Structure formats: structure tokens, C-alpha cells
Amino acid sequence: MPAPFDHNDSNVVVIVGSGAGGGTLGSELAQKGIDVVILEAGSRHETWDFINDEWDSFGQLAWKDKRMTSGDWQVAKDFPNLPAWIVKSVGGSTVHWAGASLRFQEHEFKARTNYGEVEGANLLDWPIDLAEMEPWYAKAEDRMGVTRTNGIPGLPGNNNFKVLEAGAKKIGYKEVHTGRMAINSEPRDDRASCMQIGFCFQGCKSGAKWSTLVSEIPKGEATGRLEVRPDSHVMRIEHDDSGKVTGVVYADAEGREQRQKARVVCVAGNSIESPRLLLNSNSSMFPDGLANSSGQVGRNYMRHTTGSVYGVFDKPVHMYRGTTMAGIVQDEAKHDDSRGFVGGYELETLSLGLPFMAAFLMPGDWGRDFAADMEQYRNMAGLWIVGEDMPREDNRITLADETDEYGMPIPNVNFDDHPNDTAMRDHAYKQGSAIYDAVGAMRTIHTPPYPSTHNLGTNRMSERPEDGVVNRFGQAHDVPNLFVSDGSQFTTGAAENPTLTIVSLALRQADHIANRMGKGEL
């Protein structure tokens, strides 16, 4: 472990958050010879600490700090203080994610151009495209060990996948396989292959699943140039009279206020905490929040159009055995507005254990039907919808009047479903049911969206400063040495799980920051 950097060392790059963006960026910069301090609000848990029990694991890893919700989305009714299920621990939500690693499609980087004017949506083209991202995607896939790339075989299909595959092919779908997964199907990168334990969301005790905790941060620490400080809750970013950031103020494990100086600050706390931090860093120079001259900080929150379909069969499926999300149908992940909506969606295998199934199957509607369904648990197959939702200006993160234990305003997450989101979800429910009906399901169940981990937007990339918060490298339009390094920089959400794109952008951003620092421009 490297010796800790001095709080007054103004030459370090400070990164807020250690997940897919922050953890990758910090490790890559350290390996390029740059001194880095990662400040992580959560504690550090290693693979041997993880708990193969849903509720206990949630208690160990989840971000349970109070949040507020508003808007017409179902989550605000069912889970008003849990709008998103993210991790508060070193490694961030890469500890919890399922591993699905899909590239965005070409048309998704230019949604405004390809979808046209969509009423009530705030669509904008990304200032980058697939051709520019392809080499970074390739680097990320190799680094993460994504199956079905670089000659790495796919994971085996469990029963849940076999049911999905049989039904999908019966109704004419062609693009059906066990996915591109950042979970080892064979030993690689000093990590074992998947043992099919089935607790992918609980941290992966075998270490087969890529996360910044097991795969990136240790490599950065080995250089002696990366220090990770857990239990460090960042409250404000400070700047000088010229408007350049100079460091951050954070609360340490004992709740004491600390100040870490910085040459560059990179915000990677996810699409709720990152805008919260920028909004709370207001000053006379930035009265509406740091880097917010456009008024776009906190706006255009996206979470993917989600929901689940479960099929109940007359024989056991045991969907919970094996890799949680190693199964995908990609035929609907296209833009074809003849279906009644723009953009597309993926269908991915998903199983929940009994405790979470009880919480999410029929929230607030327990009774005879619920009990009957739960009795059929072992006979269920399940899938999850991941679709492109529309960015909307009023889907946003704002600061509430209530404060947390550090005196920092808690975030309010406001979200209204766009009619396009609803039409897409209804189409996906219908197709999911058709898949299971085709192989003899006795009935199918449509569950409302869960608190999603795919938090996107709120500090989006834009060509013009007035349209967003950061430029094509995640650099704030208003502040030259401030970067955003997580999914909040996404201009639109696409249909694909976002982690591969977050990691690819972080690798590209590290290259950009290192080059700029080398030239004395940062």
C-alpha cells in the first residue's frame, strides 16, 4: 500500500468515487505515473467479506443514506427513499453489478439526429461517435475479460437461460446467447473462472467478476501512486478566484472535516451523488452550483426503461442457480419506430432470491395472488427489460431542505415516465410474455420497475456549453481542471447496460488528462 499523500499536496489528482469510472480512472492514471487520491464514501470490503445472503449483503454494501423522490414513476410510490440501488463501498456499484458488457450502437450516439424531435424529450447527440469509441471499447473489453471478445468463450447457460433461449427462438428471435459478460468463463488476470454460485449482486466471493475493487484498484495501488481513502464523504469542491478548483472538503470516518488539495478534481459519484456535490459546491462565482452556468447540472436524469417478466411453469426451473444475468435477447435493441416508440431494448435473464422477490414482485400488494406466486418460486423463469429512456429536463436531481449527518442537503430524485418509455415497457412486457408462453408457461407476471442501478445523465456531455455540463472528454465547460468521470456524463442512455461505456470513457479520459498534464495544460 502506498504511503498516504499529504492533505496539502496540491499536485495530486483527486477522484470522488471508486466505481466503474473513478476506480478505472484512478488506476489508469497511477499506472501512467500520476499521483492520485480516491475518496470513497463507503468502507472497504474484500471478497472474503462478502455475504451470500441478499438482505445481509444489502445491509453491508448498499447506499442507504436517505434520499427523497417525486414524480409519477412507480419507484416513488413503492420505494420513496430508495430511488436507486447503488453501492457505498470501495469498488462502487461494480461490486454489485451483474457483469453485462455491451457496446452502444452507432445510432445511439446520435439519438437526436436519428430519432428526430420527440415531444417532451430533451434529446441531444453525443459529441463523440462509435468510430471514436471503438478502440477504447476494445481496450476495456480486453481489460475486463469480456466473454465473446478476444477469443474468450461465453459462459454456460443455466436453466433460466435455456427457457429464455427456447422461447425466444420459437417466436423468431435470432440474437440469443449467454451475453458479453465481464465474468471469467476461464481463469484470467489472476482471477478464477465463474463457479456459478448465483450471488453476482452480492459481491462475487470467487472474484471471477470484474470490479474495480479486485481488478483495477490493486494494480493502481501497486504503483505506489494511488491512495484510496474509504469512509471519506466529500461535501464540497473548492475553487480559487480564477475559477479553477483547488481541492475538496470531506468528512472522514470520525466525521471530522478534512481538506485535500488537488491539481485536478474528477467527480465519479454516480448520477445522483455527482450533481448533488456540484450543486452543493455553489459560491459567489458559481451561484447555481459548480460548473452549472448552463443550468443543466442535475437535469436529464435517466435510469433505463425497466420492468420484469416472470414465467410460471409446471416443472422446476431453479432460475437462481448459475450466473444471474448470463442470457440476452438483442433483437429488439434497434431503432424501429413502427413499434410505436423510438430506441430499443434488451431482454436479459434475471433471478431474484426469495427475500428480494418478496419485496419486488408485487410491492404493497401482498395477498392471496402474491402468496400463490411465491409458492411457485422454484418453477419460475425470469427476465429483465433494459431499454433506452428519454432524457427530460425536469427529470432531475435537486437539493432538499433536509440535511444528512454532515449537514449536506440530501438529494431529491424527480422522475416522470415519458410516453415513449411507457410504450417501450408495454411492448417489452408483451414480448417477454410471448417468450414464456411459447414454451408452455402456465402464466406470466409483469413486475413494475425496481430501484435501478443504471443511473445516467445529470452532467451530460455536449458540444455547446449551453446544452450540457462537460465536453467530449468529460471536462467541465466552466472549469478547466474539473472532470466528470461516471455515467452522469451520458448524453443519452442507449439500450445497453452502461458499465462498459463508463469504463471505456474513463480509459479515454485518463489518456487525455495525462497528456494535458504532461504539456502543463492542467
C-alpha positions, 0 to 999 in steps of 0.5 A: 500500500502506498504511503498516504499523500499529504492533505496539502499536496496540491499536485495530486489528482483527486477522484470522488468515487471508486466505481466503474469510472473513478476506480478505472480512472484512478488506476489508469492514471497511477499506472501512467505515473500520476499521483492520485487520491480516491475518496470513497464514501463507503468502507472497504470490503474484500471478497472474503467479506462478502455475504451470500445472503441478499438482505445481509449483503444489502445491509453491508454494501448498499447506499442507504443514506436517505434520499427523497423522490417525486414524480409519477414513476412507480419507484416513488410510490413503492420505494420513496427513499430508495430511488436507486440501488447503488453501492457505498463501498470501495469498488462502487456499484461494480461490486454489485453489478451483474457483469453485462458488457455491451457496446452502444450502437452507432445510432445511439450516439446520435439519438437526436439526429436519428430519432428526430424531435420527440415531444417532451424529450430533451434529446441531444447527440453525443459529441463523440461517435462509435468510430471514436469509441471503438478502440477504447471499447476494445481496450476495456473489453480486453481489460475486463475479460469480456466473454465473446471478445478476444477469443474468450468463450461465453459462459454456460447457460443455466436453466433460466437461460435455456427457457429464455433461449427456447422461447425466444427462438420459437417466436423468431428471435435470432440474437440469443446467447449467454451475453458479453459478460465481464465474468471469467468463463476461464481463469484470467488476470489472476482471477478464477473462472465463474463457479456459478454460485448465483450471488453476482449482486452480492459481491462475487466471493470467487472474484471471477467478476470484474470490479474495480475493487479486485481488478483495477484498484490493486494494480493502481495501488501497486504503483505506489501512486494511488491512495484510496481513502474509504469512509471519506464523504466529500461535501464540497469542491473548492475553487480559487478566484480564477475559477479553477478548483483547488481541492475538496472538503470531506468528512472522514470516518470520525466525521471530522472535516478534512481538506485535500488539495488537488491539481485536478478534481474528477467527480465519479459519484454516480448520477445522483451523488455527482450533481448533488456535490456540484450543486452543493459546491455553489459560491459567489462565482458559481451561484447555481452550483459548480460548473452549472452556468448552463443550468443543466447540472442535475437535469436529464436524469435517466435510469433505463426503461425497466420492468420484469417478466416472470414465467410460471411453469409446471416443472422446476426451473431453479432460475437462481442457480448459475450466473444471474444475468448470463442470457440476452435477447438483442433483437429488439435493441434497434431503432424501429419506430413502427413499434410505436416508440423510438430506441430499443431494448434488451431482454436479459435473464434475471433471478431474484432470491426469495427475500428480494422477490418478496419485496419486488414482485408485487410491492404493497400488494401482498395477498392471496395472488402474491402468496400463490406466486411465491409458492411457485418460486422454484418453477419460475423463469425470469427476465429483465427489460433494459431499454433506452429512456428519454432524457427530460429536463425536469427529470432531475436531481435537486437539493432538499431542505433536509440535511444528512449527518454532515449537514449536506442537503440530501438529494431529491430524485424527480422522475416522470415516465415519458410516453415513449418509455411507457410504450417501450415497457408495454411492448417489452412486457408483451414480448417477454410474455410471448417468450414464456408462453411459447414454451408452455408457461402456465402464466406470466407476471409483469413486475413494475420497475425496481430501484435501478442501478443504471443511473445516467445523465445529470452532467451530460456531455455536449458540444455547446456549453449551453446544452450540457455540463462537460465536453467530449472528454468529460471536462467541465465547460466552466472549469478547466481542471474539473472532470466528470468521470461516471455515467452522469456524463451520458448524453443519452442512455442507449439500450445497453447496460452502461458499465462498459461505456463508463469504463471505456470513457474513463480509459479515454479520459485518463489518456487525455488528462495525462497528456494535458498534464504532461504539456502543463495544460492542467 
